[in-house]
Amino acid sequence: MKFTALLKLFRLPNLPTAPGDALAGAAFVFCAACQSSSVRLSSLNDFSVMLAIIASAISALFLYMYGLADNDIVGVDEDISNNSPRPIPQGELSLGQAKLARAICLVLAIIAGVAGSLPWQWWLGALGIVACVWFYNRFKNKCKLVGLLAMGMCRSMSLLTGALAVYGALVKLGNPMAFPYGIFFLMLGWTGYIAAVTYLAYDEHNAKTGLGFHYNLLGLVSLIPIVGIIGFEGRFILVPILVCAFMFLRWILVLIPLRTEHTPADRRKAVGQTISALIYLQFGFALMPQMAVFYIPMLICFGASCLIKISRARTILGS
């Protein structure tokens, strides 16, 4: 099993965005807990809460990798017919090896959950991710709208697992905290944004004609998470609001080259730029609590994303 083939299977450039979903969800609930009179301040710094945050982020990464492997396994026939550069149809990785990699990722996600003593609420969320992955990979071509929503739900459920991990940990410590339902506006924004990216990627193999103006409007979904933080203290919400606005502007700018006739490579580049931009949205919400347990993992993810982009640029330039 070639290491480079595994990197292709797991879409290395996108991996740094995976833990950020859970971190953003965890940060949202953490901020809600800071403002709740039902939560003891000592509980917020409890080791079990810190461990839940890190464990949920690690598990989110492995569940994301599980979904990517499952996608290539289920879609292998389609990839072969489209002469896709994916590792299985190119013979770089056998179907059996891909299935083994998928199983390992799922096992590692479970181990992270057990090691982090994640609460039962998190396990329900993780099961939801697996269900969304299974549904998307097997039904995305039967109904485009269902496929778009299922793909978006895969990432928004990851956001929810981070929220459930912190919420469950705080409840386990004896804090009768009400669940902050504002997280569902974040989930709606996440679902909409990923669905928009997936819609942009549809039929990218045959991309040629310029995109219509309605593609620009799809970027408005990146503003929806702002609704979820209405009522939060001012010190929490400024950065997320600015980042959401930036995400919408960046969506518009990325689509400019696609307004006229373009190649499949141009479309794939735009899709890659929009999906990698998700890390900015994650960063904006993960920074809300202004705590190291959130921003250090996000800085690691952001740094990894930058290094991958630089290494890819050097490869293209031949230097």
PARO-317339 format. One record per atom (N, C-alpha, C): x, y, z; residue in one letter. Coordinates in steps of 0.05 Angstrom, whole numbers, plus 32768, in hexadecimal, padded with zeros to 4 digits. Example, Ala and Ser with C-alpha at 12.3 -4.5 7.8 and 13.67 -1.06 7.14 Angstrom:
81087F8E809CA80F67FA6809CA81087FBE809CA81017FD3808ES81117FEB808FS81028001809DS
//
This chain:
80117FE88000M800080008000M801280198000M801180297FEBK802280407FE8K801780577FFAK802A80658007F8023807B8019F801780928009F802280977FF1T801880AD7FE0T7FFB80A77FD7T7FF6808D7FD2A7FDA80867FCAA7FC7808B7FE1A7FCF80857FFAL7FBE808B8011L7FB980A98014L7FCD80B9800FL7FCA80D68010L7FB580DF7FFCL7FB580D27FE4K7FA180D97FD0K7F8580CF7FD9K7F8480B77FE4L7F6B80AC7FEDL7F5E80BE8002L7F6E80C98014F7F6480DA802AF7F6580F88023F7F6A80FE800AR7F69811A8000R7F78812C8014R7F9281298015L7FA381368028L7F9E8155802BL7F9A81638015P7F9681808018P7F7D81888028P7F6A8176802AN7F51817C8038N7F5181738055N7F648162805CL7F6581568077L7F67816A808EL7F778180808AP7F79819380A1P7F5E81A080A8P7F4A819F8096T7F3081AB809DT7F1F819980ADT7F26818080B0A7F14816C80BDA7F11817180DCA7F27817480EBP7F2481788108P7F168192810FP7F1881A680FEG7F0D81C08104G7EEF81C18108G7EE081AF80FBD7EC381AE80FED7EBC81A8811BD7EC881948126A7EC3818C8142A7ECD81A28155A7EE381AE814FL7EEE81C38161L7EDB81DC8161L7ED081E3814AA7EBE81F98148A7EA481F48158A7E9A81DB8155G7E8281D48164G7E8781D48182G7E9E81C9818AA7EA581C981A6A7EA981E581B2A7EB581F781A2A7EB9821281ABA7E9E822181AEA7E8B821B819DF7E718228819FF7E63822081B9F7E63820781C0V7E5681FE81D9V7E66820881F1V7E80820981EFF7E9182138204F7E8A8231820BF7E86824181F6C7E7F825D81FAC7E63825F8206C7E51824E81FCA7E36824E8207A7E3782478225A7E488234822CA7E4B822C8248A7E5782438259A7E698253824DC7E758269825CC7E60827D8264C7E4A827F8254Q7E3582938259Q7E1E82878269Q7E1F826D826FS7E09825F827DS7E0D825F829BS7DF8826782A9S7DFA826782C6S7DF8824B82D2S7DF2823882C0S7DEF821C82CAS7E0A820D82C9S7E1F821A82BFV7E39820D82BDV7E4D821982D0V7E59820882E0R7E6E821282F3R7E87821882E3R7E93822F82E9L7EAB823782DAL7EC2822382DCL7EC3821582F3S7ED9820182F7S7ED681EA82E3S7EBD81E582DBS7EB881CE82C8S7EC481D482ACS7EC581EE82A5L7ECE81F5828BL7EEC81EF8287L7EFB81EE829CN7F1781E8829BN7F1D81CB82A4N7F0981BB82A7D7F0D81A082B0D7F1B8190829AD7F2C817E82A2F7F3C816E828FF7F2A815E827DF7F1481548287S7F0281438276S7EF68153825FS7EF1816D8264V7EE7817E824FV7EFC8183823AV7F1581898243M7F2B818E8230M7F3181758220M7F2F815E822DL7F348144821FL7F1E813F820AL7F0681468211A7EEF814281FFA7EF3815381E5A7EFD816B81E9I7F01817D81D2I7F16817181BFI7F2C816881C9I7F42815D81B9I7F39814281ACI7F2D813181BCA7F25811781B2A7F108119819CA7EFD812C819FS7EE9812F818AS7EF581398170S7F0A814A8172A7F188154815AA7F27813E814CA7F35812D815BI7F4481178150I7F3081038143I7F1B80FD8150S7F0780EA8145S7EFB80F5812CS7EF6810F812BA7EEB811C8113A7EFD811880FBA7F1781198100L7F2A811580EAL7F2880F880DFL7F2880E580F1F7F2780C980E8F7F0C80C280DBF7EF680CE80E5L7EDC80C980D9L7EDB80D580BDL7EE880EC80BAY7EE980F980A0Y7EF980E7808CY7F0F80DC8096M7F2080CA8085M7F1080B1807EM7F0080A78091Y7EEF8090808CY7EDC80968075Y7ED080AE8076G7EBD80B68061G7ECA80B88046G7EE280C38045L7EF180C6802BL7EF780AB801FL7F0080988030A7F07807D8026A7EEE806F801CA7ED88072802BD7EBF80668023D7EB580718009D7EB9808B8005N7EB080987FECN7EBE808C7FD4N7ED880887FD6D7EE8807C7FBFD7EE1805F7FBBD7EDB80517FD0I7ED480347FCEI7EB980317FC0I7EA580417FC9V7E8A803F7FBEV7E8A80497FA1V7E99805D7F9BG7E99806A7F80G7EAE80607F6DG7EB980497F73V7ED0803F7F62V7EC8803B7F45V7EB080307F40D7EA7802A7F25D7EA480447F15D7E9880587F22E7E9580727F15E7EB0807F7F0FE7EC2807D7F22D7EDD80897F1ED7EEB807B7F07D7EE880617F04I7EF580537EEEI7EE9805C7ED3I7ECF805F7ED2S7EC280687EB9S7EC980847EB2S7ECF80957EC6N7ED780B17EC1N7EF580B57EBEN7F03809E7EC0N7F2180A07EBFN7F2B80B37ED4N7F2080B07EECS7F2780C27F02S7F4480BD7F0BS7F5280D27F14P7F6D80CF7F1FP7F6E80C47F3BP7F5780BB7F46R7F5780B07F61R7F6880977F62R7F7380907F7AP7F87807B7F7CP7F7D805F7F75P7F6480587F7BI7F5A803D7F75I7F5780387F57I7F4A80497F48P7F4880447F2BP7F6380467F1DP7F7680547F28Q7F9080577F1CQ7FA3803F7F24Q7F99802D7F34G7FA980167F3CG7FBE801B7F51G7FBD80337F5EE7FD080397F72E7FC9802C7F8DE7FAF80257F8FL7FA5801A7FA8L7F8F80057FA1L7F907FEE7FADS7F7C7FDA7FA6S7F637FDF7FB6S7F4D7FD47FAEL7F337FD87FBCL7F357FCC7FD8L7F427FB67FDBG7F467FAA7FF5G7F567FBB8008G7F6B7FC87FFEQ7F7B7FDA800EQ7F6B7FF28017Q7F5A7FFC8005A7F4A8013800CA7F36800C8021A7F2A7FF4801FK7F177FEB8034K7F257FE8804FK7F3E7FDE804FL7F4D7FDB8068L7F527FF78074L7F5A800A8063A7F5F8025806CA7F4580328078A7F2F802C806BR7F1580368076R7F0F802B8091R7F1380118095A7F0E800480AEA7F20800E80C4A7F39801380BDI7F4D801D80D1I7F44803980DBI7F3B804A80C8C7F33806580D0C7F1B806480E3C7F08805280DEL7EF1805080EFL7EF98047810BL7F0B8033810CV7F1580288126V7F24803E8135V7F34804E8127L7F4380638134L7F3180798140L7F1B807E8131A7F088092813BA7EFB80888155A7EF4806E8155I7EE88062816DI7EFC80628185I7F15805C817FI7F2A805C8194I7F2D807881A0I7F2D808C818EA7F2F80A88198A7F1880AF81AAA7F0080A581A2G7EE880AB81B3G7EEA809E81CEG7EF3808581CEV7EF6807681E8V7F0C808281F9V7F23808881ECA7F39809481FBA7F3280AF8207A7F2180BE81F9G7F1A80D88202G7F0280D88215G7EF880C0821CS7EE180BD822DS7ECA80CE8224S7EC580CF820AL7EB180E081FFL7E9580D78208L7E8380E9820EP7E6880E28218P7E5780D58203P7E4180CA820DW7E2F80BB81FAW7E2380CD81E5W7E2080E781EBQ7E1680F981D7Q7E2880FB81BFQ7E4280FA81C4W7E5580FA81AEW7E5380E1819CW7E4F80CB81A9W7E4D80B18199W7E3580B28187W7E1F80BE818FL7E0880C1817EL7E0F80D38166L7E1E80E9816BG7E2680FA8155G7E3980EC8142G7E4B80DC814CA7E5E80CE813BA7E5080B9812AA7E3C80AC8136L7E2B80998126L7E1C80A88110L7E1480C18116G7E0780D18101G7E1A80D780EAG7E3380DC80F0I7E4780E180DAI7E4980C880C8I7E4C80B180D5V7E4F809880C5V7E36809480B4V7E1E809A80BFA7E06809680B0A7E0580A98098A7E0C80C3809CC7E0D80D68087C7E2080CE8071C7E3880C58079V7E4C80BC8066V7E4180A58055V7E3680918063W7E2B807A8054W7E1580828041W7E0480948049F7DED809D8038F7DF880AD8020F7E0A80BF8025Y7E1480D08010Y7E2280C07FFBY7E3480AF8003N7E4580A07FF0N7E35808D7FDFN7E1D80857FE8R7E0E80717FDAR7DF5807C7FCBR7DED80957FD2F7DD580A07FC6F7DD980BB7FB9F7DF280C57FB9K7DF780E07FAFK7DF080E37F91K7DF280CE7F81N7DED80CF7F65N7DCF80CA7F5EN7DC080C17F72K7DA480BA7F6CK7D9280D37F70K7D9A80E57F80C7D8B80FE7F83C7D9F81147F8BC7DA481277F79K7DB8813C7F7DK7DB4814B7F97K7D9B81537F9DL7D9581637FB4L7D9B81547FCEL7D93813A7FCEV7D9981297FE5V7DB781267FE9V7DC581237FD3G7DE281207FD5G7DEF81397FE0G7DE681507FD7L7DF1816A7FE0L7DED816D7FFEL7DD581678007L7DCF816B8024L7DDD81568035L7DDF813D802BA7DED8128803AA7E0B812F803DA7E17813A8028M7E338141802AM7E378157803EM7E25816B803DG7E2781818050G7E238177806CG7E1181648070M7E0C8159808BM7E23814A8096M7E33813E8084C7E4B8130808EC7E5D8143809EC7E61815B8094R7E72816E80A2R7E64817C80B9R7E4A818280B6S7E3C818F80CCS7E38817C80E4S7E36816280DEM7E34814F80F4M7E4E814D8103M7E64815180F5S7E7F81528101S7E80816A8114S7E758180810BL7E728198811CL7E6281928136L7E4D81838132L7E3B817C8148L7E498169815CL7E5A81578152T7E6881458165T7E7A81558178T7E87816A816EG7E97817A8180G7E8681888196G7E6E8192818DA7E5C819E81A0A7E51818A81B4A7E4A817381ABL7E40815E81BDL7E55815481D1L7E6E815481C8A7E84814A81D9A7E87815D81F1A7E87817781ECV7E8A818A8202V7E71818B8213V7E5A818B8206Y7E41818C8215Y7E3E81738227Y7E44815C821CG7E428143822CG7E5681438243G7E6E814D823EA7E82814E8253A7E7A8160826AA7E6E81778263L7E65818A8278L7E4E817F8288L7E3B8172827AV7E2481658288V7E2E814F829BV7E4181408291K7E4C812A82A2K7E59813582BBK7E62814E82BBL7E6F815A82D2L7E5A816682E5L7E40816282DEG7E2B816C82F0G7E21818782EAG7E25819182D1N7E1B81AB82C9N7E0181A882B9N7DEA81B082C5P7DD081AD82B7P7DCC81C182A1P7DDD81C1828DM7DDE81D58278M7DCA81CD8262M7DBA81E18259A7DA981DD8242A7DB981DC8229A7DB281CA8216F7DC181C881FDF7DBE81E281EDF7DD481EE81E4P7DD2820781D4P7DC9820181B7P7DB0820681B2Y7DA581FE8198Y7DAF82118181Y7DBD82268188G7DC982378173G7DDC82288161G7DE68211816BI7DF98201815CI7DEC81F78142I7DD281F58141F7DC581EC8129F7DC682018112F7DC9821A8119F7DCE822E8104F7DEA822B80F9F7DFD8224810AL7E18821E80FFL7E17820680EDL7E0881F180F6M7E0681D980E6M7DF981DF80CBM7DE581F180CBL7DD781F980B2L7DEB8207809FL7DFB821980ABG7E0F8226809BG7E2482138090G7E2E820180A1W7E4181ED8098W7E3681DC8082W7E1D81D28086T7E1081C18072T7E0D81D08058T7E0481E88059G7E0081F88041G7E1981FD8032G7E2F82048041Y7E48820A8034Y7E5481F18026Y7E5481DB8034I7E5F81C38028I7E4D81B98011I7E3381BD8013A7E2181B67FFDA7E2781C77FE5A7E2D81E17FEAA7E3481F37FD4A7E4E81EB7FC6A7E6181E37FD6V7E7B81DA7FCBV7E7681C07FBAV7E6681AE7FC5T7E6081957FB7T7E51819B7F9DT7E3F81AE7F9EY7E3081B67F86Y7E4381C17F71Y7E5781D17F7AL7E6B81DC7F68L7E7C81C57F5BL7E8081B07F6AA7E91819A7F61A7E8281867F4EA7E6781887F4EY7E5881757F3EY7E6081787F20Y7E6481617F13D7E6A81607EF7D7E8381707EF0D7E9681717F03E7EAE81807EFEE7EBF81747EE7E7EBB815A7EE2H7ECA814D7ECCH7EC381597EB1H7EAA81637EAFN7EA1816E7E95N7E9E818D7E96N7EAB81997EAAA7EA881B67EADA7EB381C57E94A7EA481D87E8BK7EAC81E77E73K7EA082037E73K7E8582047E72T7E78821E7E70T7E79822E7E8AT7E7682487E88G7E77825A7E9FG7E6082557EB2G7E6582597ECCL7E5082557EE0L7E3D826D7EE1L7E2482677EE8G7E10827C7EEAG7E13828C7F04G7E0582A37F05F7E0882B57F1CF7DFE82A87F36F7DEB82957F34H7DE082887F4CH7DF5827A7F5DH7E0C82727F50Y7E2182657F5FY7E2D82787F73Y7E2E82927F6DN7E3882A67F80N7E2782A77F99N7E0C82A57F95L7DF982A77FABL7DFC82907FBFL7E07827A7FB5L7E0A82637FC7L7E1C82697FDFL7E2E827C7FDAG7E4182837FEFG7E3482918007G7E1B829A8004L7E0D82A7801AL7E0982948032L7E09827A802DV7E0582688043V7E1B826A8059V7E3282758051S7E4882788065S7E41828D807AS7E2C829C8076L7E2482B18089L7E1082A6809EL7E04828F8098I7DF0828380AAI7DFA827F80C7I7E13827580CBP7E1C827080E6P7E1B828880F8P7E1A82A080EDI7E1982B880FDI7E0082B8810FI7DEA82AD8104V7DD182AD8113V7DD4829D812DV7DE58288812CG7DE882768143G7DF68284815AG7E0582998156I7E1382A6816CI7E0682BF8175I7DEE82C5816BI7DDF82DC8175I7DD982D88192I7DDF82EB81A3G7DDB82E881C0G7DF482E281CEG7E0982DA81C0F7E2382D681CDF7E3082F081D5F7E4282F081E8E7E50830881F0E7E61831381D9E7E64832D81D8G7E73833A81C3G7E8F832F81BEG7E9C832881D4R7EB8831E81D1R7EB9830381C2R7EA282F581C0F7EA282DB81B2F7E9B82DD8194F7E8C82F2818DI7E7F82F08172I7E8D8300815CI7E9F83138163L7EAB8324814EL7EBA83148139L7ECC83038142V7EDC82F3812EV7ECA82E1811DV7EB882D28128P7EA782C18117P7E9782D18102P7E8D82E98109I7E7E82F980F6I7E91830280DFI7EA9830B80E6L7EBC831480D1L7EC382FC80BFL7EC782E580CBV7ECF82CE80BBV7EB982C580A8V7EA082C580B2C7E8A82BE80A1C7E8882D18089C7E8C82EB808DA7E8B82FE8077A7EA282F98064A7EB982F3806FF7ED082ED805EF7ECB82D4804DF7EBE82C08058M7EB982A7804AM7EA782AD8031M7E9382BE8035F7E8282C5801EF7E9182D48009F7EA282E78011L7EB282F67FFDL7EC582E37FEFL7ED182D17FFDR7EE582BF7FF1R7ED782AC7FDCR7EBE82A47FE3W7EAF82937FD1W7EAB82A27FB6W7EA482BB7FB8I7EA082CB7F9FI7EB982CD7F8FI7ED082D37F9CL7EE982D67F8FL7EF382BC7F81L7EEF82A57F8FV7EF8828C7F84V7EE882857F6AV7ECF828D7F69L7EBE82867F52L7EC282997F3AL7ED182AE7F3DI7ED482C17F27I7EE082B47F0EI7EF582A37F10P7F0082967EF8P7EEC82837EEBP7ED8827A7EF9L7EC582667EEFL7EAD82727EE1L7EAC828D7EE0R7E95829A7ED4R7E9682977EB5R7EAE82937EABT7EB1828F7E8ET7EB982727E89T7EBD826B7E70E7EC482507E69E7EDE82477E78E7EDD822F7E83H7EF382267E93H7EF682077E90H7F0C81FD7E9AT7F1381E17E98T7F0B81D27EB1T7F0A81B77EB0P7F0581A87EC8P7F1A81AD7EDEP7F3381B27ED5A7F4881B87EE9A7F4281D37EF7A7F3781E67EE9D7F3082007EF6D7F1A81FB7F0AD7F0681EA7F04R7EF081E57F16R7EFB81D67F2FR7F0C81C27F2AR7F1781B37F41R7F2781C67F54R7F3681D97F48K7F4581EC7F58K7F3381FD7F69K7F1D82067F5EA7F0A82167F6DA7EFD82067F83A7EF681ED7F7DV7EEB81DC7F92V7EFE81D87FA9V7F1881D47FA2G7F2C81D07FB6G7F2F81E97FC8G7F2E82007FBBQ7F3182197FCAQ7F1A821E7FDCQ7F0282187FD3T7EEA821C7FE4T7EE982097FFCT7EF181F07FF7I7EF081DD800DI7F0681E28022I7F1D81EB8018S7F3381F1802BS7F2D820A803AS7F1C821C802FA7F158235803DA7F04822F8056A7EF982178058L7EE98210806FL7EF982148089L7F1382118087I7F238213809FI7F22822F80ABI7F1D8244809BY7F1A825F80A5Y7F00826180B5Y7EEB825580ABL7ED1825580BAL7ED4824780D4L7EE2823180D4Q7EE7822280EDQ7EF782328100Q7F0C823F80F6F7F1D824F8106F7F0E82658114F7EFC82738105G7EED82898110G7EDD82818129G7ED182698128F7EC08260813FF7ED182538154F7EE78245814DA7EF882388161A7F07824D8172A7F0A82658167L7F19827A8176L7F078288818BL7EED8283818AM7EDA8291819CM7EE2828F81B9M7EE8827781C4P7EEE827581E0P7F0A828181E8P7F1A828681D4Q7F35829181D9Q7F45828081ECQ7F45826681E7M7F53825381F8M7F66824181E7M7F7C823A81F2A7F91822B81E4A7F87821081DAA7F75820381E9V7F6B81E981E2V7F5C81EA81C7V7F54820281BFF7F46820581A5F7F5982108190F7F6782268196Y7F7682338181Y7F918225817AY7F9C8215818DI7FB582078186I7FAF81F18171I7F9B81DF8176P7F9481CC8161P7F8D81D88146P7F7F81EF8147M7F7781FD812EM7F9082088120M7FA382128130L7FBC821D8124L7FCB82068117L7FCB81EF8123I7FD981D88118I7FCC81D080FDI7FB181CF80FDC7FA281C980E4C7FA781DE80CFC7FA781F780D7F7FAB820D80C3F7FC8820C80B8F7FDB820780CAG7FF7820480C1G7FFB81ED80AEG7FEE81D680B5A7FF081BF80A3A7FE481C58088A7FCD81D48088S7FC181DB806ES7FD381ED805ES7FE08200806BC7FF28212805CC800A82038052C801581F18061L802D81E18058L802681D08040L800E81C48041I800581B3802AI800281C48011I7FF781DC8014K7FF481EE7FFDK800F81F67FF2K802281FD8004I803D82057FFBI804B81EE7FEDI804A81D67FF8S805781BF7FECS804B81B87FD1S803181BB7FCER802481B67FB4R802C81CB7FA0R802E81E57FA9A803781FA7F97A805381F57F8DA806581EC7F9FR808081E77F97R808281D07F84R807181BC7F88T807081A57F75T806881AE7F59T805481BF7F58I804A81C97F3FI805F81DA7F31I806D81EB7F41L808281FC7F36L809C81ED7F30L809E81D57F3BG80B681C57F36G80CE81CE7F45G80C981DB7F5CS80E081E47F6CS80E081D67F87S
//
